[in-house]
C-alpha cells in the first residue's frame, strides 16, 4: 500500500500545508504517524495518509 504525504494531500484538497496538518491533528483526516529518532528535545514524526481515507473525507464533506 502506498501512503500519501501531506504535500500530496494538499494538492488533492487544494489547500495549505498547515491546514492538512491541522486536520490530521484534529483527527478530521485519519493519518499514520511514524516516530522518527531525533537527538533534540522535540518529538518528530512522519505523517502519512491513506488515499482511501482522503477520498472518504472528500465524499463526507461534499456539498451539492
C-alpha positions as CSV (number, residue, x, y, z in Angstrom):
1,X,0.0,0.0,0.0
2,X,1.4,3.4,-1.0
3,X,0.9,6.2,1.5
4,X,0.5,9.9,0.7
5,X,2.5,12.6,2.3
6,X,1.0,15.9,3.5
7,X,2.0,17.6,0.2
8,X,0.1,15.0,-1.8
9,X,-3.0,15.6,0.3
10,X,-2.5,19.4,-0.1
11,X,-2.6,19.0,-3.8
12,X,-5.7,16.8,-3.7
13,X,-7.6,19.3,-1.5
14,X,-6.1,22.4,-3.0
15,X,-5.4,23.8,0.4
16,X,-2.4,24.9,2.5
17,X,0.0,22.5,4.1
18,X,-0.7,23.9,7.6
19,X,-4.4,23.1,7.1
20,X,-3.6,19.5,6.2
21,X,-1.5,19.1,9.4
22,X,-4.2,20.8,11.5
23,X,-6.9,18.5,10.2
24,X,-4.7,15.5,10.9
25,X,-4.0,16.8,14.4
26,X,-7.8,17.3,15.0
27,X,-8.4,13.7,13.6
28,X,-10.6,15.0,10.9
29,X,-8.5,13.1,8.3
30,X,-7.1,9.8,9.6
31,X,-3.3,9.5,9.4
32,X,-0.4,7.3,10.2
33,X,2.2,8.8,12.5
34,X,5.7,7.2,12.3
35,X,8.1,8.2,15.1
36,X,11.5,9.4,13.9
37,X,14.6,9.1,16.1
38,X,16.0,12.5,17.0
39,X,18.8,13.9,19.1
40,X,16.9,17.0,20.1
41,X,14.2,17.5,22.7
42,X,11.4,17.9,20.2
43,X,9.5,14.8,19.2
44,X,9.4,14.3,15.5
45,X,7.0,12.2,13.4
46,X,6.3,11.4,9.8
47,X,2.7,12.0,8.9
48,X,1.3,9.8,6.1
49,X,-2.2,9.3,4.8
50,X,-4.1,6.5,3.0
51,X,-5.6,7.5,-0.3
52,X,-8.9,5.9,0.7
53,X,-9.1,8.0,3.9
54,X,-8.6,11.2,2.0
55,X,-11.2,10.2,-0.6
56,X,-13.7,9.3,2.2
57,X,-13.0,12.7,3.7
58,X,-13.8,14.4,0.4
59,X,-17.0,12.5,0.0
60,X,-18.1,13.2,3.5
61,X,-17.7,16.9,3.0
62,X,-19.1,17.1,-0.5
63,X,-22.0,19.5,-0.8
64,X,-24.2,19.8,-3.9
